[in-house]
């Protein structure tokens, strides 16, 4: 069963974190309603947030500012 967490963010609007039992790595997709992140069940929220920070410049280039409120 997948779990879902939503975190508000200044750059992406919202970050939607979904836990999937079949996931082996962290996967991030930019979509019109925010940043969608798929994580394995053993992944901590702190690790997810640090990974987002690590890739934030590349993710912002993909969104080109379209998710700013």
Helices and strands as residue ranges (DSSP letters): E 3-9, E 13-19, E 27-31, E 34-39, H 45-63
